[in-house]
Amino acid sequence: MRSIVPFKSYAVLSVALFCAAPLFAHHVKSQAAEMPITTSSVKARELYLKGVEDYENLYLERCNDDWRAAVKEDSNLAVAWAWIAFNSGDPQEVTTARAKAKELAPKLTPGEQLMIAWVAKVQEGDFLGGITAMNDMLEMYPRDKHVLYLAGNWLMLEDGNDQAQHIMEKALVLDKNFPAALNDLAYLYARKRQFDKAFTAMDRYVTLLPKEPNPQDSFGELKRMAGDFDSALAHYRAALKMDSDFVSSQIGVADTYALMGNQEQARIEYDKAIAFAHNESDRFNYEMQKGMTYVRDGNYAEADKQFLDIATTAHNKEHDLQEAQALRHMAEYQADDNVALKHLKLAEESLTHRSTITASDRDEELSRILRNRVVHASRAGNQSLAEKSLQQLEAMASGSRNRVILSSYQGAAGTLLMDQKKYQDAVAHLEEDQDNPFTMELLVQAYYQTEQTDKLHEIEAKLRGTNVPTMEQALVVPAARAKRPVI
C-alpha cells in the first residue's frame, strides 16, 4: 500500500465525525449485513464487487478497469460510477463519473445514496456534508466489513487516524482475518511509531495473502518508516517477484534509495516506475519524486529543469493539479524568496485553468500554496503579503473541516509567530501540525525558547526518525540529522 504521508492535525475532524447532523433524518440500521447494490445485471454486480476486492488488495488501476467494465454492462450502476470518480486519476473522467452517479442517485436505496453523497460532497468541497453522509452510511450498515473498510481507508488518506483505527477494529471484530483491515491497522500503528504492533499485524496480513504482492509492499513501506532500509528493499523486491507490474513496489524501491542517500540509484529506479506507470496522474507523481532526488543532491538547477518540464507537460495534458504541485515544489527549495513567490503565483493560477479539478483537490492545493506564500513573503520582508495570505488561509480553515487546509493554516500561523519571536503563541499552532518536518524543526526551536525540555527531546527524535519520501523531508531531515542535538 502506498500510504499518504500524515501532515495534518486530528482534533477538528474527530469533532465533525461525531457531531455531524444526519443526512437522512430517519435513517436506521439495516437488517441486511451488506449494503445492497442496485443493478439489473448479474455480471455488472460481479465486476463491481471484483473492483472492491482489487481496491482492497491495492490494485489501484485494475479496480478502475473493473468498475469501468461494470458500467459498460449496466450504465445505471451508480455506485460503480461513484468509485470511478473517487479513484480515477483522469480529471475529466472524475467529473463525468461523479455527475453520472449523482444523476442516478435518486433511484437507489438509501445506503447507496449515502455512499454517493459521501464521495460527491467531499469532492465538491462540502467536507462536513461528506463526513455526515459517510457516518450515516456506517450507522446504516455496521456489519458490512467492506463498507467499513472503504470509509476507514478514506479516513487514513485524510489522516483521520484515530477514527480510522476505530473503524478497522470494528471490521476485524466482524472478521478477525479480514486482510484489508489488518493492512490498514498495521499502518495506523506505524504512524504512531508503534512498530512492534505494526509488524505483528503485518505478519498476519502476509500469512493470509501469501501470494499477493501488496502484503510484501506494505511490509516494505513499514520497514522503511522504521528506518530498516535493507529489509524494506527485500520486501519490495519480493512483491515485484510476485508481480512485476506492481508499480507501487517499484516506486517503493526508488523512494527507499532516495531516503538512503543514493540518489543516482534512486533515479534509475524511478525511471523504471515512470516507464510502467498505469496512468498519467501516477506518471507525473513519479516524475516529481525523481525531481526531488536533485534537491537531495543540492543540484537545484537540474531540479528546476525537472519540475518545470513536469509542470509544462501536465499543463499540456490538462492535469492542472499536478502542474500546480510541480510549481509549488519548485518554490519550496528556492533560496531566493522572491523567485519562490513567482513560482507560487503560477501554481495558484494553474488551479484555475479548467473546471475539471475537484473542489477538494483545488482547495487543498491552494492551502499548501498559501502556506508557502506566508513563509516566503515573511522571509522576503513582505509582511503585507504574508499577513494577507494568512488571512486568506484562515478564512478557508474557519469554514472547513478538511484536515489539509486546517494543517496548512496552523503551520503558516505558527511559522509567522516564530518569525515574530512569539514562541509560546507559536507552539499552540505548531502542535496542531507536528507531523510536518518544517513544523517539527520549528517546534524544536520553540520548545528550546520556552524551556520545554521533555517535549523538545520527543519532537527532535521524531524529526530525526522521519523516513517519508517528501520534499519536506528532503529539505529538513538530512540537515537535522547532521547537526548535534539541541540539548
N, C-alpha and C positions, 0 to 999 in steps of 0.2 A: 504494500500500500504506500502510495506517495502522499504523505501527510502534509497538511498546510501548517506552516510554521506559526506557533502561537505568539502574536504580538498584541494581544488585547486584554482588557480588564474584564472581570467576570460579574461584578456586582449588579449592574443595571439590568442585564438581560435576565438574570435569575429572577429579579422582581417582576419583570414583564412576563416571564413564563408562568408565574404563579398567580399574577393579578389580572391578566388579560381577560376581558369580558368574553363570554361565549358568542361565537358567530351565529350558531343556531340556538335560539333561546330555549328550546325544549329538547335538546339532544339528550339521548340516554345511551347507556351501554347496550351494545347489540348482543343478542343471544348467539349470534354466529361467532365462531372462533376467528374467522378470517374475513377480511373485507371482500365483499362480492365485486366481481369485475364484469361490467355491463358490456356484452358483445354478443352478436348473433353467430359468431364464427368460432368453432372449437379450435381451429388452427391458429387464429389470431390470439386467442387466450393463451394457448401453449407458447407462442412466440413471446407474448408479453411476460409470462412467468419465467421463461428462459432468460429474458433480458434482466429481470430482477436477480435471478441466480448469478448471471455473469457479472452484474454490478456488485453483488456481494463478494464475488471472487476477484474483484478488481480488474476485470477485463473491460476497461472503461470505454473502449471504442466498439468492441464486439457487442456490448449491451445496446449501444445506439443502433447498430445494424439489426439486432433482434427487434427493437421497437419500431424501426422503420419498416421492417418486413411485416410486423403486426398490423400497422395502419394501412399497408397495401392490401392485406387480407380483409380488413374491416376499417374503413376510413372514419368510422364513428367511435373507434376505441379511444375514448378521450384520455384515459389515464396514461396510455402509451404516448400520446401527444405531449402530455404534461411532462413526462420524464425525458422525452427528447429535448424539450425546452430546458429542462433542468441541467442536462448533462452534455448537450452538444457544444462543440467549440466554434460552430459556424454562426455568427451573429444573425444572419438573415434567417437561417433555419430556426434559431431560437425564437425570433419574433413571430414567424409564421406558425410554429408549433404551439406556442403559448396562446395565440389568438384562436387557433382551432380548438384547443382544449376548453377555453372559456366559452366559445360558441356552443359547444356540445354539453357543457356542464348542467344546464337546467333539466336535461333529460335523464340524469344519472341518479344513483342512490345518494343519500346524504353523506355517507363516508367518502365516496368518490368526489363529491362536490367539495368537501373539506380538503381533500388532497390537492385538488386543482387550485383551490383558493390559496392554500399554503404556498405552492410554487409560484403562482402568478403574482400574488400580493408582494411577496419578498422581492421578486424580480422587478416589480413596478415601483419599488421604493416604500411600500407600506409594510415596514418590518413588523410593527406591532400587530397589524391585521394578519400577517402571515403566521406569526407565532401563535396567535389566538386560534386560527384555523387548525394548525398543527396540534395544539393541545386538545382541541375538541375531537379531532380525529383519533388521538391516542386514547381519550376517555371513551370514545365510542367502541374502539376495538382494542381493549387492553390485553387480549390474549393472542393477537396476531403478531408473532415474533418478527415477521418481515416488515410490517408497518413500523414496529418499534425500532428495528434496525435502520430503516430509511430516515426516520426522524432523528435518532441518536447520532447517526453518521453525519447528517447535515449540521447538527449542533457542534460536532467535532470540527467540521470545516469552518464554522464560525467561532470556534474556540469556546463554546459553552461547555467546558469540560465537566463541571460538577453535575449538571443536569444530564449530559450525555452518559456519564458513568451510571447515574441512577437508572436511566432507560436501558442500558446494556445489561445491567444486573437484573432488571426485570425480565428481559428477554432470556437470560440464562436460567432464571427460575423456571420459565416455561420449557426450556430445552437446555439442559446443562452442557450439551455438546453441540451447541449452535456455533459453527466455526466463525461466521462473520462477527458475531458479538464478542467472541474471545479475542479476535484480532484487534478490534477497536478497544476493548478493555485493556489489552497489553499496551497500546499506545497511550491510553489515558494514564496508566501507571507511570510510563516513561516520561510523560510530560511533567509529572510531579517528581521526577527523578527517583522513583521507587523501582529501580531496575531489577531487583530480585523478584518482585511480584510480576513485573513485566515479562521477564524471561520465563517464569513458571507458566504464565498464561500462554506465552508463545510456544513453549514446548508442547502444550496440549493442542494448540492450533496445528502445528506441524504433524502431530500424530494423527489428527483427524483427517487431514488432507495431504497425505504423504506424496502424492503425485502431482499436486498443484504447485505452480511456481510462486504464487503470492505469499504463502507462509514463509518461504525462504527469503523473498524480497522484504517482507516486513521484518523478519529477524535481522536482516542486514541493516535496515534503517535504525532499528533499536540499538543494535551493537554500535553503530556509528554515533548515535546520540550519546551513548555511554563512553565514547572515545576509544573503543576497541576496533580500530580501522582494519586490521588484518582479518579479523573474524567477519567484519562487515563485508569485505570483498569476497571472502569464501562463500558466504550465504548468497550474495548477489550472483556469483558465478554458478552456484548450484541451481538457482532459479533459471538462468539463461540456458543451462544444460537441459533443463526440462522443456523449455520453450524459448527458442532463440528469438522469437518475435515479441517476447515480453519486455517491451522497450523501457518500462519503468525500472527494471533491474539494470539495464544498460546505463540509464541516467544515474542510477544509484552508484554504479562503479565510477562514473565520471565525477560525480559530486564528492565521493569519498577521496579520490585522488586530489581533488581541489582542496579539501579540508586538510589533507595530509601535507600539503605544500608542494606537491608535484604537479605543477600547472601544465607542463608540457605533455605529460601522460594524460592528464585530465582532458586537454583539448583533443587528443587522439580519440579518447572515449566519447566525448561529446559529439564529435563528427560522426561516429557510428550511430548514435541515437538520432541525430538530425537526419541522417540518410534514411532511417527506417521509421520516422515519426508517422503516426497514424492519421494525423490531420494537421492543418495549417496552424491552428492555435498551439498545439503541442510543439510544433517545429519552432515557432517564434520563442516559446518559453525555453526550449533547449538552447537556442542560439543566444538568448540573454544569459543563461548560465555560463555558456562558453565565454561570453564577453566579460563576465566577472573574473575569469582567470587572469585577464590582463590587468585588472585592477589589483588583484592579489600580487601580481608580479611588479606592480608600480609602473607599468607601461601604459600610462594614461592616454597617450596619443593613439595607440592601437585600440584601446578601449573605446575612445571617441569614435574611431572609424567603424568599429563593430556595431556599436549601439545606433549610430546614425544610419548605417546600412539597414539594420533591423527596422528602425522607425520608417524609413523610406519605403521599404518593401511592404511593411504592414499597412502603410497608408494606401499604397497602390492596390493592395488586395482587400481593402476595406475592413481591416481589423483595427479599429480605432483604439480599442483598449490596449492592445499590445504596442501600438505606436506611442500612446501616452506613457506606458510603462517604460519603454526604452528611453524616451526623452527624460523621464524623471530619474532613471538610473544614471544617466549622463550627468545630471545636476548633482547627484549625491556625493560624487567624489571630486568635484571641481575645487581647486584651491582658490580660484577667483570667484568670489561670491556673486559678482555682477554677471559673470558668464553663467553661473548656475541659475540665476534668476531668469535669464533669457531662455534657457532650456525649459524651465518650469512654465514659462508663459506659453511656449509652443506645446508643451504637454497638455496644458489646460485647454488650449484651442483644439487639440486633437479630439477631445471628448465631445466636441460639438459638430464634428464633420457630418455625421449621419445620425439617423434616429434609431438605428438597429441596436445600438448598445443598450443593455438593460439599465434601468434607473439605479438599481442597486450597485451594479458594476461601476457606473459613472460616478455615483456619489462616493463610493469607497475610494476610487482612484483620485477623485478631486480632493478628498480629505487628506490623502497622502501627499498630494502636490502642495496643498496649503500648509501642511505641517512643515515640509521642507522650505517653503517660502518664508515662513516665520523665522526659521533658523538662519537662512542665508541673508535675509533682509536685515535681521538684527546684527549679524556679524559685519555686514556691509555698512552699518551705521544708518540704515534707512528705517528708523524707528516707526515712522508713519506707516510704511508698507507692512512692517511686522505687526503692528497693532491692528491695522485694517484686516490683514489676513487672519489673525487670531479671532477677531470679532466675527468674521465670516464663518470660521470653523466652529466657534461657539454656538452660533445660530443654527448650524447644521446639527450639532450634537444635542442641543436642547430640544429639538423636535424629533429625535431619532432614538431607536433602541438598537441601532446597528453597532456592533462591538468595534468594528474597524474605525468607524467615524468617532466613536467615543474615545478610543485609544489615541487616535491622531490628535484630538483636541487636548487630552490630558498630557501627552508627550510634548506638544507645542507649548502649552501654557507653562509646564514645568521648566522647559528649556529657557523660555523668556525670563522667568523669575530667577533662574540660576544666573543668567546674564546680568540681572539687576542685583545679584548677591542677596536675594531674599530667600535664604536657604530653607528655613523652616516651612515657608509657604510653598516652596518648590516641591518639597518632599511629599506633601499631601497630593499633589497632582502626579508626580512621577511614580508613586507607589501604585497608581491605577494603570500603569503601563510597563510594569517591570519585567516583561519578557523580551523587550526590545533592547538589543545591545547598546544602542545610543543612550537609551534611558538608564540602563544599568550602569554605564560609565558615569553618567551624571549623578546617579544615586550614591556611588562610591564617594564622590566629592561632597555631596550634600550631607551624607552621614558623618563624614570626617569633620565638616564645618559645624555640625550640630552635636558632635561628640556622642554619636550613637554607635559605639564600637561593635557591639554584637551584630547589629544589622549590617554594618559595613563589611565585616568578615563574611557574612552569609551572602551578600549580593556580589562581593568580589569573587567568591568561589563559584557562584552561579555564572558570572560573566566569563571567567576563565574556562569553565566547563561547557560552554555553549558550542555545540557542533552542528550547526544548521547551515546549509549552502545558500546563504542570502547575502545581498550587498551589505546589509548592516553588520553581519558577522565578519565579512571580509575587511571592512573598514575599521572595525573596533577590536575584535577579539585577538587577532595575532599580535597587535601592538600592546594590548593589555597583558598578554602572557609574557611579552618580552621585558616588561617592567617589573621592578620589585614590588611586592605587595605594599599597600599604602601604610599599614601599621604591622 
